[in-house]
Amino acid sequence: MNLGDQLAFYLVPADTADGVADARRITLHGTTDAADGLRLIGRTLYVANPQGVAEIKLSWSLTAGQVLGTTQPGAALPSAAKAFVCRLCVVDANFGENFSYVGDPAAEFKVTAIPLP
């Protein structure tokens, strides 16, 4: 969620008996400009965004995090991310010049991989 110039992440419990959950804001130390694909592995949150893939180390309670840095996976517009064995596979959204590929079933999408620590 983008609150003005500040990006915010929230922890929402997945297992609720009555279907109602209280979201808790994650206090973020450091910055990341945007968030598209999110992948949580242990206590590390990987955030795919137009600048690359940000790595955020979360506290034990998952309510605070430190941005460790951003890796450029070789995609023009990193979007979705999925862990596979010891790599994080990142999909290039590939909208094309002036969004010419949006809705085009023939458009190709590149997947790149970066090693996980």
Secondary structure as the mmCIF struct_conf table of DSSP 4:
data_model
#
loop_
_struct_conf.conf_type_id
_struct_conf.id
_struct_conf.beg_label_comp_id
_struct_conf.beg_label_asym_id
_struct_conf.beg_label_seq_id
_struct_conf.end_label_comp_id
_struct_conf.end_label_asym_id
_struct_conf.end_label_seq_id
STRN STRN1 ASN A 2 LEU A 3
TURN_TY1_P TURN_TY1_P1 GLY A 4 ASP A 5
STRN STRN2 GLN A 6 LEU A 7
STRN STRN3 PHE A 9 LEU A 11
BEND BEND1 ALA A 14 ALA A 14
BEND BEND2 ALA A 17 GLY A 19
STRN STRN4 ARG A 24 HIS A 29
BEND BEND3 GLY A 30 GLY A 30
BEND BEND4 ASP A 33 ASP A 33
BEND BEND5 ASP A 36 ASP A 36
STRN STRN5 GLY A 37 ILE A 41
TURN_TY1_P TURN_TY1_P2 GLY A 42 ARG A 43
STRN STRN6 THR A 44 ASN A 49
TURN_TY1_P TURN_TY1_P3 PRO A 50 GLN A 51
STRN STRN7 GLY A 52 LEU A 58
HELX_LH_PP_P HELX_LH_PP_P1 SER A 59 SER A 59
TURN_TY1_P TURN_TY1_P4 TRP A 60 SER A 61
BEND BEND6 LEU A 62 THR A 63
STRN STRN8 ALA A 64 THR A 71
BEND BEND7 GLY A 74 GLY A 74
BEND BEND8 ALA A 76 LEU A 77
STRN STRN9 PRO A 78 PHE A 84
TURN_TY1_P TURN_TY1_P5 VAL A 85 CYS A 86
STRN STRN10 ARG A 87 ASP A 92
HELX_RH_3T_P HELX_RH_3T_P1 GLU A 97 PHE A 99
TURN_TY1_P TURN_TY1_P6 SER A 100 GLY A 103
TURN_TY1_P TURN_TY1_P7 PRO A 105 ALA A 106
STRN STRN11 VAL A 111 PRO A 115
#
